[in-house]
């Protein structure tokens, strides 16, 4: 059997973001897979734009990745007690792609944040958005990295062994959720 296709989505556009670091570790913990990395540098959702030109090329590319994915892992930052605008915008565009591309897809949502709750509110908001698109959310253990500015070593690895263990368990659960 061939390796599954894992779509990795970062809710942060910043190349050196904590969530990109966490996402890289999640991909590693997931194990053998063809990994696709989503690009969420999309225009803001605008119904007039959609009416004029249809779906932008970046949205079509994301749609193709969603079709190919056997499983999805999303790393979400938390900004002002909410999910990032980048990630919300992407879910708005995804909802406009015909075919219900997230319906039944297993999705793991992880988060890293400089704050004390590790992105718990953002994770909940992403989960709520994806449930409307009928994604199959993989439950815990919830991977929430608080104080992210101090959570990674110089090589981008998590310092806390219990966080490493929970990330591994979450990725095992995501792999097991594939049908």
Steps between C-alpha positions, in 0.01 A plus 500: 500500500630847418556769757201720582486863393518746790404863445683733742337838555653783701269779610799732502667638188822587684775259395654471848173483691450277803217326319717419198752346741224301671360394164841368390519292818146371442590390146804320638292331772234396246751273334535390138279710273493707187486846655331794332542848648212742455562861403243721670628824346160549337305815413240598756170330432285734295178387333543768233845365414358150483220622270751677272775240470379186676728329747851649513784269392630465857158385616479248215845368597389464863188318381713253304715437807187438709375249241833313509533498880427187698550697822556864598692659784446868577725705727317809614640807669279697735468872441297709745322191640399378154613313192718678248335699223707301250346173615146640521536643150614161370198324653272761343652431156491121556128524568454646150663204322233260376505143624539531877873429496531468878198274547616198697872589479691433821652822633728557797520855637805599702606841627793697632469842654705739707208521744420287804233283338708385204239594241206322659245759385637503145490119489136506608415760234674303224317188615168684490568629147603159371200324653279721282692360201440146634864421570561208737692657787742267674452545875780533754737500637485871438843625398517856633847650532490793745786747532609395151785751497672279761362159396738422212874444510746644248432213258123552504425201726262517794681514833217348705491121471130479592416731206705277269310197629158664453591611147598142420173370641300756302676404175444129574131577546493694172665211315252255658205721396572459128253273328 
